[in-house]
Amino acid sequence: MAQAAWAQEHAGLYKVMHESKASRRPGMPFKEVLLARTAAAIQECMNAEAAPPGDPLTLALDLRAAVIGMLSLRINEPNLPWPPLAEQVDRFLTKLVGLPPPTQTDDRGL
């Protein structure tokens, strides 16, 4: 969600970082850090048995592709009837990583 907020605030820079020829050059180590942290978070979910076992790096790459693609499409095609961002990210986490869908809360927030 933090990446989505940043992309919405800095759409032009986001496009350069993820869609341009410059994005394929070395020198963006934050991408490696983000991938490693995502894989570590997925591994923690697996260790806690919140997600099924699997290869956390492969799942992190799948999730990265889905999120970057989704953000790029939202930037480049803003007039499409996009679902709420948080709901779409939750679906990615459920379908790609295997996390259970978020639970519904009642009127009291429980």
C-alpha positions in Angstrom: 0.0 0.0 0.0 2.9 2.3 0.7 4.3 1.7 -2.8 0.8 2.5 -4.3 0.6 5.7 -2.4 4.1 6.7 -3.5 3.3 5.8 -7.1 0.1 7.9 -7.1 2.0 10.9 -5.7 5.0 10.5 -8.1 3.4 8.9 -11.2 6.1 10.3 -13.6 9.0 9.1 -11.6 7.3 5.7 -11.0 7.0 5.3 -14.8 10.7 6.1 -15.3 11.6 3.6 -12.5 9.5 0.7 -13.8 8.6 1.3 -17.4 11.5 3.0 -19.1 14.8 1.7 -20.5 16.5 3.4 -17.5 14.6 0.9 -15.2 16.6 -2.0 -16.7 20.0 -0.5 -15.8 21.9 -1.3 -12.7 21.8 1.3 -10.0 18.4 0.8 -8.4 19.4 -1.3 -5.4 16.1 -0.5 -3.6 14.4 -2.9 -6.0 16.6 -5.8 -4.7 15.9 -4.7 -1.1 12.2 -4.5 -1.7 12.2 -8.0 -3.3 14.2 -9.4 -0.4 11.9 -7.9 2.2 8.8 -9.1 0.4 10.2 -12.6 0.2 11.2 -12.5 3.9 7.6 -11.3 4.8 6.1 -14.2 2.8 8.5 -16.6 4.6 7.3 -15.3 7.9 3.7 -15.9 6.8 4.6 -19.5 5.9 6.4 -20.0 9.2 3.3 -18.8 11.0 1.2 -21.2 8.9 -0.8 -18.2 7.6 0.2 -19.1 4.0 0.8 -22.4 2.4 4.4 -23.6 2.0 6.2 -22.7 -1.2 9.1 -20.8 -2.6 8.9 -17.3 -1.1 11.2 -15.7 -3.7 9.0 -17.0 -6.6 5.9 -15.7 -4.8 7.6 -12.4 -4.1 8.3 -12.1 -7.8 4.8 -12.9 -8.7 3.5 -10.4 -6.3 5.9 -7.8 -7.5 4.8 -8.3 -11.1 1.1 -8.0 -10.1 1.6 -4.9 -8.0 3.9 -3.1 -10.5 1.6 -4.0 -13.4 -1.5 -2.9 -11.5 0.1 0.4 -10.5 1.3 1.0 -14.1 -2.1 0.3 -15.5 -3.8 2.6 -13.0 -1.4 5.4 -13.9 -1.6 4.9 -17.7 -5.4 4.1 -17.8 -6.9 6.1 -15.0 -10.4 6.1 -16.6 -11.0 2.4 -16.3 -13.4 1.3 -13.5 -10.7 0.2 -11.1 -11.8 -1.6 -8.0 -10.6 -0.1 -4.7 -6.9 -0.5 -4.4 -6.9 -2.2 -1.0 -9.3 -4.8 -2.2 -7.2 -5.6 -5.3 -4.1 -5.9 -3.2 -5.9 -8.2 -0.8 -6.9 -10.4 -3.7 -3.3 -10.5 -4.9 -2.2 -11.6 -1.4 -4.9 -14.3 -1.3 -4.5 -15.6 -4.8 -0.8 -15.4 -5.3 0.6 -15.9 -1.7 -2.3 -17.9 -0.3 -3.1 -15.7 2.6 -6.7 -16.0 3.8 -9.0 -13.1 2.7 -9.4 -10.4 5.3 -12.3 -10.9 7.6 -15.3 -8.7 7.6 -15.9 -6.5 10.6 -19.3 -5.7 12.1 -20.6 -2.3 12.8 -18.6 -2.0 16.0 -15.3 -2.7 14.1 -14.9 -6.1 15.6 
